[in-house]
């Protein structure tokens, strides 16, 4: 069992707050939509303190914007054995972020509540930060973060993230995909 100090829990809460504030609503388009983000953990902790003490929404927005970089949304190509890979420059460095989304029907069999047949469709997303761009972030390699889920009509949001240290500073780097971007809000 892992026990975190209250300082660590607050540090982890801040990046999640920043990401939630950045992407609260997705557009309706009929496709999956993904985005990559980088959160400076020290700046996000300051943003959280500023949000707790702020007297205006503008002050909160300014503090949040300083703590994060959210790259443009992209739409991965959905289909059997389809891989979409994007590359982004890591803010303030020469490092490259590689983010990948991959759809397959051969990896993870599962079935829904009460279903008698299983489905094999799955979605993998991965992210890695390296000195140069990689062909794919989901290939077996040290330092990447990968998530796989059953991909069906109930798949909602999927996220892969990792903490990395760059020039002595801690960052949260992640990819998040909204698989219900085409669904109407309830």
Buried (B, 14 or more C-beta within 10 A) or exposed (E): EEEEEEEEEEBBEBBEBBBEBBBEEBEEEEBBBBBBBBBBBEBBBBBBEBBEEBEEEEEBBEBBBBBBBBBEBBBBEBEEEEBBBBEBEBBEEEBBBBBBBBBBEEBBEBEEEEEEEEBEBBBBBBBBBBEEBBEBBBBEBEEBBBBBBBBBEEBEEBBBBBBBEBEEEBBBBBBBBBBBBBEEEE
